[in-house]
Amino acid sequence: MAEILVDTFERRKKVMEELIKRVSERTGMPEDKAKTAIETVVGFLKERLPAPLAGQVDNALEHAGGTIVDKASDLIGNIGGMFGQ
């Protein structure tokens, strides 16, 4: 059981690191600000979505492939563009 939790944590950590890097590259934001933006968007989605869907946000991050990371970084890049970043 502990191995499963560690594996899940490591996968999510790698996905978040990749997402932070891509958002930073596409928006020109420093990585710490990109991380804050991502955490804000993820938190917002989890608060606003119905419970069954909110749980899928974490699930998507745990099992994310390039497509999810690309879409998320595009979305945050567009948001950054609205604010001149």
Phi, psi and omega in degrees: 000316181298323179296322179296316180296319179295316179298316178297315179299316181295319178297314180296319179299316180296318179297315179297319178298317179295317180296316178300315180299313181295317179297317179300315180295317185283334183256342185081006178284147170297154184301326180294324178286323176298318179298316179298318179298315180297313180299324178294314180296314180299315178299318179299313180299316181293328178286322189270335182280152173302150186312313181298324179282324179300322178296334180286341177297310177297319180299318179297320179292325180290328185244020185294142170249188182302324184297315180294317179297317179299313181296316180296318181290327175298314181300311182290326175299318178295321178296316177300322179297328179293335182254016176074022178268000000 
